[in-house]
Amino acid sequence: MDTNRSDEAWNALGDPSRRAIVACLAERPRAVGELADTLPISRPAVSQHLKVLKEAGLVTDRVAGTRRIYRLNPAGVAALRDQLDTFWNRALVGYRDVVEKQDVVEPPAQERQ
């Protein structure tokens, strides 16, 4: 997922209704009507949110008769997870560096007595 698409994905998840849709789709694929029945928003609103999520690469759809079935896009979700893992790993390295500096600068309490 390129940087622009990843920005779109994070922005898409900034909306609580879209996060709720993603949470529902994490359980299983669903049609717009099923999502609307589950959520406190209308079918047209669900469709608009799904359009944004699809453009952001987080959701895919397939035609099943007269309905479209939406599901999470594993590649889009994995790209966001990779970004979070990168942020988390950087934070842990920074934390380790601070702790190691403190160990060098400040001797343990027993040695100071």
Buried (B, 14 or more C-beta within 10 A) or exposed (E): BEEEBBEBBEEBBEEEBBBBBBEBBEEEBBBBEBBBEBBEBEBEBBBBBBEBBBEBBBBBBEEEEEBBBBBBBEEBBEBBEEBEEEEEEEEEEEEEEEEEEEEEEEEEEEEEE
